[in-house]
């Protein structure tokens, strides 16, 4: 999931450099959502492993 967030972030940067503001903001929004989902899943996994031990 983190990989996809980075991919969308790179797409947003390239689109912004080429002047496609709408596409850049959309890709940045998707990257932000994917990164937040990644963080939530990472924390849940960490807590689950701590409880399991």
N, C-alpha and C positions, 0 to 999 in steps of 0.2 A: 504494500500500500504506500509505503514511503517512496518507493521507486516511481509510482504514478504521480505522486505529488511533485516530485522533482521534475519529471517530464513535463507536466503542465506548467510548472514555473518557468522552465526553459522556453517553452512555447510562448508564454506570456512575454518574456523578455524579447524574444526575436520579433514577435508581432508588434511590440511597442517600438522597437528600433526601426521597423519598416513602416510605422505610421498607422497601424491598424489598432486604434484605441479600444474599440468595442470588443474585438476578439481578445485583446490583451487583458482587459478587465474581466472578461468571462473566464479565461484560462486561469487568471490569478485567483479568482473566486473559487474555482474548482480545486485548485491546488491548496488553498487555505482550508477548505472543507475536508479534503483527504488527509491533510496533516493533522487536523484536530481529531478525526476519526482514528488515525494511527496512534496519537497520544493516548486517547481513551482506551483503546485496545491494549496498548503497552502497559498502562497502569493496572487495568483489570488482570492482565496476565501476571504481572508482578505480585499483586495482592493474592491471587489464587495460588501462586507458588509459595508465598510466605505462609499462607494458611495450611497448605498441604503438608509442609514440613512441620 
